[in-house]
Amino acid sequence: MQINDTMVYVYRLPARLADGFAFGAGKPITFQNVDWFNGVNGMDREMLETEIRGKAYVKPGQTFLVMSPENDLTFTFTSP
């Protein structure tokens, strides 16, 4: 596979995605940026998720948001 200029961003999500109602200006929640890297040609969700699950920062029970805007990929997964 050949690395290209697409970017992949990985965020650890908080245990709670909401803290009460978010009327008006909204309520901030903290995402933790844990990784970013160049994508490869022909990558898909399955390939990315498999790669990320093998990273040292992935611990049981954590949920991650993965985004690659150039590839129209955005998904979440929870580690077992």
N, C-alpha and C positions, 0 to 999 in steps of 0.2 A: 504494500500500500504506500501511496505517496502522500506526504504531508502537504496540505495546501493552506491557504490564507483564511479559511473559515475558523471562527473561534467557538470554543465550548466553555461555558461558565457553569460552575457547580456551587450551589448555595445549600447550607444546612438550614433547615427550617426550624423554627421554635416549636416546642411541644403544643402550644396553643396558637392558632392562626388568627384568633380574634380575642379581644378583651372588652366585651360589651358591645353596644351598638356603635356604629361608625357614621352617624349622621353628620352632615355639614362638611367640615374640613377633614374628617377621618381621624383614625387613631394609628399612630405608627407602631409597627412591630419590627423586631430585629431579625434580619436574615444574616447568617454568617457566610461570607465568601470563603470557601475552602479550597477552591482550585479553579484554574483556567488554563487552557491549552489549545494548541492548534489542532484543528480537525484533520481528517484524512479523506481522500476522495472516496466516495461511495459509502460513507458511514450512514448508519441508521440507528434507530433507538436501541435495538437489541445489542448491537455492537458497543454503543456508548455505555449502556447500563452494565454490561459485562465488564468492560474496562474499568469503570468507576467503582464497581463493587469490590474490585481487587486492591483498591487504594488503602493506605494505612489509616486515613482519617475516617473511614467508614466503620462505625461501631454498631452493634445490634440495637434495633429499635429506633434508629434515627431516620428521619425523612429528608430527602434531598430534592431540590428543584434544579433541573438541568435545562439550560437554554443554549441553542445555537441559532441565533437569528438569521444568519446567512443561509441556513439549511431548512428554515421553517420548522425547527424541532424545539419543542418545549414539553417537558414531562416531569412527573415526580415519581419517586419510588421510595419504599421504606425497606431498610435492611432487616433481615430476619433476626 
